[in-house]
Amino acid sequence: MLLEGRVAFITGASSGIGRATALTLAKEGARIGALGRTPGTVDEVVKAIQQAGGEAIPLVADVSKADQVQSAVQEIIDRWGRLDILFANAGINGAAGPISEITPEDYDEIMNINLKGTFLAIKYSAPYLGKQGGSIIIDSSVNGTRMFSNTAGAVYGASKAGQSALGKMLAVQLALDHIRVNVICPGYVESGIGRSGRHKRVYSVARHVRFADGTIPLLHGRAGGGKPEQVAQLVLFLASDLSDFITGSEIHIDGGESLLEG
């Protein structure tokens, strides 16, 4: 039980990496505040945790709305009286395509959910994390941090680069409160985020360098991507005392994908 007695707040917990992480952390003893945008899907995650003998509560909020995020954090404090772990995971792909076809509204949607949502989750969690020290893990991406060939997703990549910079600077600032802040950068993961994309006219001006017919090196020629559970194991490590001297790190988890397509 690496996380026995601790409380974790997970945004975007309804599916994919967020759901896998909620289940993984709960299995290791953490009590989970699982946040999603719609009640039905987040209720299912909470039910799965409870059926496995864990503790969890459903939280419904739009991560881009300050009052809703603040209320979600308060629900956790009212229930358990503490907060030890934040996994800022909620995000969307949003619109992709030539910059001439990306609207200001498209830009705002991506930035508000991916970057502002991360900022708000940290802002309202940090005061409670600082009471006993804690861990913040930000879910960024290889796109915008080490891979720049998917040019149709330039705004998405910018939001992810912003998350990484935010995390590194807050790692220094929040170290005084014994709060660690790390950034994970998944590559292609078989999760639900792809369904949030709206491609206006997908194109790329960069030539992709492919490995073994487009597959990821560690997949040894097989098609597909990483699993949400693999990313969840990294989050577990960074949330636990096993990583108690790691902060401000940007860790890529992509099977070597970004090394070939950067």
Steps between C-alpha positions, in 0.01 A plus 500: 500500500720782370234765560317377809322783682553755225246691295528558126318747276487385138357717224378339181439180697214370287700317235840412358806595702293671771281197559795259501685724747200528733473121515877454543537755780192366678645150488808636679289644782421855387156650543396650168319820407413414140405799288323495165276725293196270502353313798438164331854419393672615818244308709606182320864550602404563861282190502787288365730626775241436770427150373872424529495610864632853454366844589403759240261786441373635167565864419339677205656819365624683194872537571509835321258653754672626814198479730426142396858382554518673837173335605630158393812539714285615791287184467814292546605698807152483649500122453853403605659810651819478295647486151832337413504440124379691196500344156414784259395281211189653339558601140375502143658488157260762368501632146795420277597632159667794326540806721290698251205272577538486878258752652559707813224294657688179418813645661316609813336160545831312487687743721218535752470128560860385461700789647259709704343183637840383621570839656167502685541145631843588639393839634219360711679179603836646602389657830387158625791308352734735683366405842683168500692509173373333188543415137364666188519315170410683179397301193665677207601331172792425271330746264637846574776373730710259291300437182405775258410315180124496558465857382122481461485488879706813558260651754472172688880478505524856630263417786713198589824699487333751731411225746861386508636850563239561768592178675873565500468853635252394768735219602741768618233721654314224684812319625489736797172331595643150449286455190657316208387583145578277204383483140432183306496500119319202349529417134225316317285328761192298421256719691193711430660840442513450123122525492524861618679613183336685215720502192435792268743387230775292645838554344865508595778704348759281672625171363440225754789264559340160551624194681399153385201607294382763747510300819653597833848355571409318820202336328747307281309545176148461641239763425335696780617712789558502871239396753338735752608260775866548406467874545313444827800310637721803434251726678498258794880517522499881496217516755677269744801534729701295251557829316540729802810675359361553149345833409495724195555201272346451157467128438413365156307175488458409136696184419757707313248654258608862545867417445418411141245770415637806680 
